[in-house]
Amino acid sequence: MKLTSEYKQILHKAQALYMKKAQEIAASHTKIKKLLQEASHKVRQIVDSPAVAGIKGHLEVFIRMVTAHVKGRYKGLSNRSLGLLVLGLFYFALPLDFVPDFIPFVGYVDDLSVLLGIYKSLRADIEQFMHWESEQSDLKL
């Protein structure tokens, strides 16, 4: 999964503009919970959109990771990882970002770029979480 330089530029712009806000949200359980509700709601709204089919799975993993962290069940997230996950969810939940989401298909290109960049940056953390998550499922059997 290689990001083009244009996608990297979008991710860097998003970090420059929104990372401070993402860190503020990440520092508050109340704000994180609100963001999780907004992101989950938006995922349900766009579930059938072919423009976001490729990122739906990433979004769901991000939501599960942050939810498990907030509930105190998962302790494997560093502050950096939590900040990036929150940045991705925050950027996705924004209705007006670099390319407004109401523009058919292209409106999600920037969201896709940011989410893929974060996914790639946190691949090891995501794999660790998914392994932890599968162990939790095995314990319930």
C-alpha contacts under 8 A as a table, 3 or more apart, distances in Angstrom:
res1	aa1	res2	aa2	distance
1	M	120	K	7.60
3	L	6	E	7.96
3	L	7	Y	5.89
3	L	8	K	6.40
3	L	113	S	7.82
3	L	116	L	7.76
3	L	117	G	7.05
4	T	7	Y	5.28
4	T	8	K	6.35
5	S	8	K	4.96
5	S	9	Q	6.11
6	E	9	Q	5.07
6	E	10	I	6.38
7	Y	10	I	5.11
7	Y	11	L	6.31
7	Y	110	D	7.51
7	Y	113	S	5.00
7	Y	114	V	7.27
7	Y	117	G	7.60
8	K	11	L	5.06
8	K	12	H	6.14
8	K	113	S	7.31
8	K	114	V	7.92
8	K	117	G	6.90
9	Q	12	H	5.08
9	Q	13	K	6.10
10	I	13	K	5.05
10	I	14	A	6.12
10	I	110	D	6.59
10	I	113	S	6.65
10	I	114	V	6.59
11	L	14	A	5.07
11	L	15	Q	6.16
11	L	113	S	6.47
11	L	114	V	4.70
11	L	117	G	6.39
11	L	118	I	7.99
12	H	15	Q	5.03
12	H	16	A	6.11
13	K	16	A	5.03
13	K	17	L	6.10
14	A	17	L	5.20
14	A	18	Y	5.61
14	A	19	M	7.23
14	A	91	Y	7.56
14	A	114	V	7.23
15	Q	18	Y	5.38
15	Q	19	M	4.77
15	Q	87	L	7.47
16	A	19	M	6.12
17	L	20	K	7.50
18	Y	21	K	5.26
18	Y	22	A	6.09
18	Y	87	L	6.84
18	Y	91	Y	7.72
19	M	22	A	4.84
19	M	23	Q	6.07
19	M	83	G	7.38
19	M	84	L	7.78
19	M	87	L	6.15
20	K	23	Q	5.16
20	K	24	E	6.26
21	K	24	E	4.98
21	K	25	I	6.23
22	A	25	I	5.07
22	A	26	A	6.02
22	A	83	G	5.97
22	A	84	L	7.63
22	A	86	V	5.57
22	A	87	L	4.92
22	A	90	F	6.87
23	Q	26	A	4.86
23	Q	27	A	6.18
23	Q	83	G	5.39
23	Q	86	V	7.62
23	Q	87	L	7.86
24	E	27	A	5.29
24	E	28	S	6.93
25	I	28	S	5.46
25	I	29	H	7.77
25	I	31	K	5.21
25	I	32	I	5.66
25	I	86	V	7.34
26	A	29	H	7.16
26	A	31	K	7.36
26	A	32	I	5.98
26	A	82	L	6.73
26	A	83	G	6.04
26	A	86	V	6.39
28	S	31	K	5.23
28	S	32	I	6.14
29	H	32	I	5.04
29	H	33	K	6.06
29	H	70	V	6.46
30	T	33	K	5.22
30	T	34	K	6.33
31	K	34	K	5.08
31	K	35	L	6.16
32	I	35	L	5.02
32	I	36	L	6.08
32	I	70	V	7.75
32	I	86	V	7.67
33	K	36	L	5.03
33	K	37	Q	6.29
33	K	67	T	7.86
33	K	70	V	7.87
34	K	37	Q	5.14
34	K	38	E	6.31
35	L	38	E	5.04
35	L	39	A	6.03
35	L	89	L	7.26
35	L	90	F	6.71
35	L	93	A	7.72
36	L	39	A	5.18
36	L	40	S	5.92
36	L	63	I	6.46
36	L	66	V	7.96
36	L	67	T	7.51
36	L	89	L	7.60
37	Q	40	S	5.18
37	Q	41	H	6.01
38	E	41	H	5.12
38	E	42	K	6.21
38	E	93	A	6.29
39	A	42	K	5.10
39	A	43	V	6.14
39	A	63	I	7.83
39	A	89	L	6.10
39	A	90	F	7.49
39	A	92	F	7.00
39	A	93	A	5.24
40	S	43	V	5.07
40	S	44	R	6.31
40	S	63	I	7.48
41	H	44	R	5.20
41	H	45	Q	6.31
42	K	45	Q	4.92
42	K	46	I	6.30
42	K	93	A	6.67
43	V	46	I	5.38
43	V	47	V	5.81
43	V	56	K	7.16
43	V	59	L	7.76
44	R	47	V	5.17
45	Q	48	D	7.99
46	I	49	S	5.24
46	I	52	V	7.35
47	V	52	V	7.79
47	V	53	A	7.54
47	V	56	K	7.57
48	D	53	A	7.53
49	S	52	V	5.79
49	S	53	A	6.46
50	P	53	A	5.05
50	P	54	G	7.99
50	P	105	F	7.97
51	A	54	G	7.54
51	A	105	F	5.11
51	A	106	V	7.87
51	A	108	Y	6.59
51	A	109	V	8.00
52	V	55	I	5.39
52	V	56	K	6.10
52	V	108	Y	6.80
52	V	112	L	7.41
53	A	56	K	5.42
53	A	57	G	7.90
54	G	57	G	7.06
54	G	58	H	7.98
55	I	58	H	5.13
55	I	59	L	6.15
55	I	112	L	6.38
55	I	115	L	7.24
55	I	116	L	7.56
56	K	59	L	5.14
56	K	60	E	6.22
57	G	60	E	5.11
57	G	61	V	6.29
58	H	61	V	5.17
58	H	62	F	6.17
58	H	115	L	7.39
58	H	116	L	7.95
58	H	119	Y	7.07
59	L	62	F	5.03
59	L	63	I	6.12
59	L	89	L	7.34
59	L	115	L	7.72
60	E	63	I	5.08
60	E	64	R	6.15
61	V	64	R	5.06
61	V	65	M	6.03
61	V	126	I	7.74
62	F	65	M	5.16
62	F	66	V	6.20
62	F	85	L	6.07
62	F	89	L	7.45
63	I	66	V	5.34
63	I	67	T	5.95
63	I	89	L	7.72
64	R	67	T	5.04
64	R	68	A	6.00
65	M	68	A	5.27
65	M	69	H	6.19
65	M	74	Y	7.67
65	M	129	F	6.98
66	V	69	H	4.99
66	V	70	V	6.06
66	V	82	L	7.13
66	V	85	L	7.31
66	V	86	V	7.73
67	T	70	V	5.13
67	T	71	K	6.13
68	A	71	K	5.21
68	A	72	G	6.24
68	A	73	R	5.21
68	A	74	Y	5.20
69	H	72	G	5.08
69	H	73	R	5.97
69	H	74	Y	4.84
69	H	75	K	6.28
69	H	77	L	7.25
70	V	73	R	7.68
71	K	74	Y	7.73
72	G	75	K	6.76
74	Y	77	L	7.48
76	G	125	D	7.82
76	G	129	F	7.38
77	L	80	R	7.95
77	L	81	S	5.86
77	L	82	L	6.01
77	L	125	D	7.42
78	S	81	S	5.17
78	S	82	L	6.15
79	N	82	L	5.10
79	N	83	G	5.97
80	R	83	G	5.08
80	R	84	L	6.27
81	S	84	L	5.16
81	S	85	L	6.15
81	S	122	L	6.84
81	S	125	D	7.66
82	L	85	L	5.13
82	L	86	V	6.07
83	G	86	V	5.16
83	G	87	L	6.02
84	L	87	L	4.86
84	L	88	G	6.19
84	L	118	I	6.44
85	L	88	G	5.14
85	L	89	L	6.32
85	L	118	I	7.15
86	V	89	L	5.13
86	V	90	F	5.83
87	L	90	F	5.06
87	L	91	Y	5.95
88	G	91	Y	5.23
88	G	92	F	6.10
88	G	114	V	6.46
88	G	115	L	5.53
88	G	118	I	6.86
89	L	92	F	5.05
89	L	93	A	6.02
90	F	93	A	5.09
90	F	94	L	6.23
91	Y	94	L	5.25
91	Y	97	D	7.17
91	Y	111	D	6.81
91	Y	114	V	7.80
92	F	95	P	7.77
92	F	111	D	5.66
92	F	115	L	7.97
94	L	97	D	6.08
95	P	100	P	6.27
95	P	101	D	5.96
95	P	102	F	7.80
96	L	99	V	6.95
96	L	100	P	4.60
96	L	101	D	6.64
97	D	100	P	5.44
97	D	101	D	7.65
98	F	110	D	6.74
99	V	103	I	7.67
99	V	106	V	7.26
99	V	107	G	5.13
99	V	108	Y	7.31
99	V	109	V	7.63
99	V	110	D	6.39
100	P	103	I	6.07
100	P	107	G	5.12
100	P	108	Y	7.76
101	D	104	P	7.28
101	D	106	V	7.64
101	D	107	G	3.94
101	D	108	Y	5.67
102	F	107	G	6.06
103	I	106	V	6.10
103	I	107	G	4.71
104	P	107	G	5.89
105	F	108	Y	5.94
105	F	109	V	7.17
106	V	109	V	5.13
106	V	110	D	7.85
107	G	110	D	7.02
107	G	111	D	7.81
108	Y	111	D	4.98
108	Y	112	L	5.97
109	V	112	L	5.04
109	V	113	S	6.20
110	D	113	S	4.95
110	D	114	V	6.22
111	D	114	V	5.25
111	D	115	L	6.07
112	L	115	L	5.20
112	L	116	L	5.89
113	S	116	L	5.27
113	S	117	G	6.03
114	V	117	G	5.16
114	V	118	I	6.22
115	L	118	I	5.13
115	L	119	Y	5.97
116	L	119	Y	4.90
116	L	120	K	6.01
117	G	120	K	5.17
117	G	121	S	6.13
118	I	121	S	4.96
118	I	122	L	6.04
119	Y	122	L	5.21
119	Y	123	R	5.70
119	Y	126	I	7.70
120	K	123	R	5.13
122	L	125	D	5.17
122	L	126	I	6.01
123	R	126	I	5.06
123	R	127	E	6.11
124	A	127	E	5.15
124	A	128	Q	6.14
125	D	128	Q	5.06
125	D	129	F	6.11
126	I	129	F	5.03
126	I	130	M	6.09
127	E	130	M	5.09
127	E	131	H	6.13
128	Q	131	H	5.15
128	Q	132	W	6.20
129	F	132	W	4.96
129	F	133	E	5.94
130	M	133	E	4.84
130	M	134	S	6.08
131	H	134	S	5.18
131	H	135	E	6.30
132	W	135	E	5.11
132	W	136	Q	6.34
133	E	136	Q	5.07
133	E	137	S	6.39
134	S	137	S	5.01
134	S	138	D	6.19
135	E	138	D	4.96
135	E	139	L	6.26
136	Q	139	L	5.12
136	Q	140	K	6.58
137	S	140	K	5.25
137	S	141	L	6.79
138	D	141	L	5.41
